[in-house]
Amino acid sequence: MSSLFPTSYFGNINYFKTLASERNILIEGKEHFPKQTYRNRFEIISSNGVQSLSIPVNKINGTKTLTEDVEISYLGDWRKDHWKAIESAYSSSPYFEHYGVEVNELIYQNETNLLKFNQKIIERIINWLDIPSSINFTSEYTFSETKTNDFRDTLCSKKQNYNHHIVYTQVFENQKGFTENLSILDAIFCLGPIARKLII
């Protein structure tokens, strides 16, 4: 049985923990693209606290635009801003030199479609953390009756519940204390391959 997932831009730890617990993943592309979710944004911790970084998008059919049709806007230089924020936050982390080049490449990839852009990121993270899940896209919108394997609403909501309190050493932990459920990038830069233990 396949599990339904939303797309996500450098998804948080809960996203990848849930993804790692499922084997056959369908990324939803046929939904009407919702506002204010983690489908096109992620959070890191900086010296000033939690920082949210979002991709500006164009919804060609307004509120009726399907996720698979959402286009990335390149009117502003958001890629430079995102990379600068990541570099500033994690340049002193133990694994920045190991993963930083690839993260930069992912941010600067030549892709105008948000779903495909995110897919390359998800696949790279799956590879980094050796997650045994296969990823495909939905071919039609499916209404889920049981919600058992439907994570489309819960995993990308800014109000999601998160009860996985595994603590690891973060860059700004001494100043800010531990911040849970940030982008998986936080764990990868701080722990490297051992970040897998947070989600498997």
Number of C-alpha atoms within 10 A of each C-alpha: 8 16 19 25 25 26 28 25 25 27 27 23 22 23 23 25 18 14 25 21 13 18 15 17 21 19 23 26 21 17 17 19 20 16 10 12 18 25 24 23 18 22 21 21 24 16 13 10 13 13 16 15 20 18 18 15 16 17 17 12 11 11 11 12 18 18 21 20 19 22 21 18 16 13 8 9 9 16 18 13 12 17 18 12 18 22 15 12 21 23 15 13 20 14 17 22 13 12 14 18 10 13 19 17 12 18 19 13 13 9 15 16 18 24 25 15 22 21 20 15 21 19 14 15 19 19 12 15 19 13 20 15 15 15 18 13 18 17 11 10 11 12 8 10 8 7 12 9 15 19 18 17 15 15 26 26 16 11 9 11 10 12 9 13 11 10 10 15 14 20 22 18 13 9 10 15 12 16 17 19 20 20 23 24 25 28 23 22 24 21 20 19 14 12 20 19 11 18 20 15
